[in-house]
Amino acid sequence: MFLPRPPTQSPFYTDDIVGILPERHINNGQPSLHAFLLSQAAPRAGEHIVHVGAGAGYYSAIMAKLVAASGKVTAIEFEPELAALQAEATFQAHGDGHHRAS
C-alpha cells in the first residue's frame, strides 16, 4: 500500500523510500504510510509498543518519543545487519547500553 504524496509547505521534506540495504531490496518504507499508521494506532505516554521488523530503528525511535520516558518500545529485528545498525544508533543516542544485537 502506498499513499499519494502529501501536500507540503517545506522544500526540505520528501516522502521518499530510502534504501537501507538496497542490494537486498530492504528500505525504510514510505514515511507517509508509517505516519498514517502511527496516527491510527495513536500510541500514548506510558504504553508499551512491540515493533517487529524494526529495521534500522528509525520508526522505533519515533515510537519511543510518542510513548515518552514512562513508556517502552521493544524493537525486534531478525536481519543481523539491520539489528547491528539499530543497536549502534541506540547506543549513540543513549549511550546507556540498553540494547542487544544478536
DOKOLDO-843605 format. One record per residue (C-alpha): residue number from 0; residue in one letter; x, y, z. Coordinates in steps of 0.05 Angstrom, whole numbers. Example, Ala and Ser with C-alpha at 12.3 -4.5 7.8 and 13.67 -1.06 7.14 Angstrom:
2
+-----+------+--------+--------+--------+
| seq | type |     c1 |     c2 |     c3 |
+-----+------+--------+--------+--------+
|   0 |    A |    246 |    -90 |    156 |
|   1 |    S |    273 |    -21 |    143 |
+-----+------+--------+--------+--------+
END
This chain:
102
+-----+------+--------+--------+--------+
| seq | type |     c1 |     c2 |     c3 |
+-----+------+--------+--------+--------+
|   0 |    M |      0 |      0 |      0 |
|   1 |    F |     28 |     68 |    -19 |
|   2 |    L |     -5 |    133 |     -4 |
|   3 |    P |     -3 |    193 |    -51 |
|   4 |    R |     48 |    246 |    -34 |
|   5 |    P |     20 |    293 |     19 |
|   6 |    P |     20 |    367 |      3 |
|   7 |    T |     77 |    402 |     37 |
|   8 |    Q |     98 |    473 |     51 |
|   9 |    S |    171 |    454 |     62 |
|  10 |    P |    222 |    444 |      7 |
|  11 |    F |    261 |    401 |     56 |
|  12 |    Y |    210 |    345 |     64 |
|  13 |    T |    204 |    289 |     13 |
|  14 |    D |    162 |    226 |     21 |
|  15 |    D |    217 |    182 |     -7 |
|  16 |    I |    234 |    110 |      6 |
|  17 |    V |    307 |    103 |     26 |
|  18 |    G |    348 |     41 |     14 |
|  19 |    I |    377 |     14 |     80 |
|  20 |    L |    406 |    -48 |     47 |
|  21 |    P |    389 |    -34 |    -26 |
|  22 |    E |    427 |    -94 |    -52 |
|  23 |    R |    377 |   -137 |    -14 |
|  24 |    H |    317 |    -92 |    -31 |
|  25 |    I |    308 |    -71 |     42 |
|  26 |    N |    284 |      0 |     52 |
|  27 |    N |    255 |     46 |    105 |
|  28 |    G |    184 |     43 |     79 |
|  29 |    Q |    143 |    102 |     56 |
|  30 |    P |    145 |    156 |    110 |
|  31 |    S |     74 |    180 |     98 |
|  32 |    L |     47 |    109 |    105 |
|  33 |    H |     83 |     99 |    171 |
|  34 |    A |     58 |    167 |    195 |
|  35 |    F |    -13 |    148 |    177 |
|  36 |    L |     -7 |     80 |    212 |
|  37 |    L |     23 |    112 |    275 |
|  38 |    S |    -33 |    164 |    276 |
|  39 |    Q |    -85 |    108 |    273 |
|  40 |    A |    -51 |     69 |    328 |
|  41 |    A |    -47 |    133 |    370 |
|  42 |    P |      6 |    110 |    420 |
|  43 |    R |      5 |    149 |    485 |
|  44 |    A |     55 |    162 |    541 |
|  45 |    G |     65 |    102 |    585 |
|  46 |    E |     45 |     49 |    534 |
|  47 |    H |     88 |    -10 |    511 |
|  48 |    I |     97 |    -20 |    436 |
|  49 |    V |    127 |    -83 |    405 |
|  50 |    H |    157 |    -66 |    337 |
|  51 |    V |    171 |   -129 |    298 |
|  52 |    G |    213 |   -119 |    236 |
|  53 |    A |    244 |    -55 |    264 |
|  54 |    G |    297 |    -48 |    210 |
|  55 |    A |    350 |      4 |    229 |
|  56 |    G |    306 |     32 |    285 |
|  57 |    Y |    282 |     98 |    254 |
|  58 |    Y |    208 |     85 |    267 |
|  59 |    S |    223 |     52 |    334 |
|  60 |    A |    256 |    118 |    355 |
|  61 |    I |    194 |    157 |    334 |
|  62 |    M |    150 |    109 |    374 |
|  63 |    A |    196 |    118 |    434 |
|  64 |    K |    184 |    193 |    432 |
|  65 |    L |    109 |    181 |    428 |
|  66 |    V |    106 |    135 |    489 |
|  67 |    A |    155 |    181 |    527 |
|  68 |    A |    201 |    161 |    584 |
|  69 |    S |    143 |    127 |    620 |
|  70 |    G |    131 |     80 |    561 |
|  71 |    K |    171 |     26 |    527 |
|  72 |    V |    187 |      4 |    457 |
|  73 |    T |    212 |    -67 |    445 |
|  74 |    A |    244 |    -67 |    376 |
|  75 |    I |    255 |   -135 |    344 |
|  76 |    E |    295 |   -145 |    281 |
|  77 |    F |    315 |   -213 |    253 |
|  78 |    E |    364 |   -189 |    200 |
|  79 |    P |    432 |   -186 |    235 |
|  80 |    E |    458 |   -128 |    193 |
|  81 |    L |    397 |    -86 |    210 |
|  82 |    A |    398 |   -105 |    283 |
|  83 |    A |    471 |    -82 |    287 |
|  84 |    L |    452 |    -15 |    255 |
|  85 |    Q |    396 |     -7 |    305 |
|  86 |    A |    440 |    -25 |    364 |
|  87 |    E |    493 |     25 |    343 |
|  88 |    A |    443 |     80 |    333 |
|  89 |    T |    411 |     66 |    401 |
|  90 |    F |    479 |     67 |    435 |
|  91 |    Q |    498 |    133 |    400 |
|  92 |    A |    432 |    164 |    420 |
|  93 |    H |    431 |    140 |    492 |
|  94 |    G |    498 |    111 |    509 |
|  95 |    D |    466 |     71 |    564 |
|  96 |    G |    475 |      0 |    538 |
|  97 |    H |    401 |    -15 |    537 |
|  98 |    H |    404 |    -52 |    471 |
|  99 |    R |    422 |   -121 |    448 |
| 100 |    A |    442 |   -142 |    378 |
| 101 |    S |    442 |   -217 |    370 |
+-----+------+--------+--------+--------+
END
